[in-house]
């Protein structure tokens, strides 16, 4: 998994993901993104939450989006903490 090479939603490898594996990825995304103020799942459009800020519901997203978001967060953290190469275009 790499932020530079995102997974396509129709990638056949995604067909083998089980419910428990997807749940683990969701838990990991929630954990990894919390420090950036990203909360999953968020509220429906128009709802006011979190100190008066409006939130948006993402709805059903493909597993590839979940995996690609995790890759972006990991790469950002790795670069921020001084390891790895810088992300281009982010």
Buried (B, 14 or more C-beta within 10 A) or exposed (E): EEBEEBBEEEEEEBEEBEEEEBEEBBEBBEEBBEEEEEEBEBBEEEEEEEEEEEBEEEEEEBBBBBBBBBBBBBBBBBBEEEEEEEEEEE
